[in-house]
């Protein structure tokens, strides 16, 4: 009686997992590229702030004003005493205000998204509750001032429509954060600066001073949001 021979087959080799390190390096490269682009745009804006004005100056004059300042030169004095301090003050104020606004808006958006994920309350209902509570607080503050009724009547006609639009925009924002990610919704909301400038051109061109610099600033705001969203 012969014993049966059993042939053992080698175990199948598991499929190789995706190389996470390659994806991580690719994401880091995109973020680095986005940072380089933003720094390049900032450098261009700083350069224009120093060189452009009622009177244009050359790079040689700027270099002499920085390295070998001549008080007798009007161009160097303008650069050394006005344009460079103006640029530095604007850069410092812009960074401080921009970071403050970014922190406040990001905290708001992330809190709304965090609450939306932990509750079954629709975003529209949450926005309505938020606006109603804010309205109550504002009503209490206004009622504590003298001539509250007269103030409300005078402000109702010019600001009622803008208040309704503002409330609808917040309802849309809360609904968007209830359905989408903050990293997608927030950059889209940042395009409001560009739309505000475009609407001002159409409706307020006689009272608003809208020039190439304002258009460039609005485009940079929108472009920064697009870079953040595209290279995150």
Secondary structure, DSSP 8 states (H G I E B T S, - for coil): -------------------HHHHHHHHHHHHHHHHHHHHHHHHHHHHHHHH-SSS---HHHHHHHHHS--TT-HHHHHIIIIIHHHHHHHHHHHHHHHHHHHHHHHHHHHHHHHHHHT----HHHHHHHHHHHHHHHHHHHHHTSTTHHHHHHHHHHHHHHHHHHHHHHHHHHHHHHHHS-HHHHHHHHTTHHHHHHHHHHHHSTTTS---HHHHHHHHHHHHHHHHHHH--
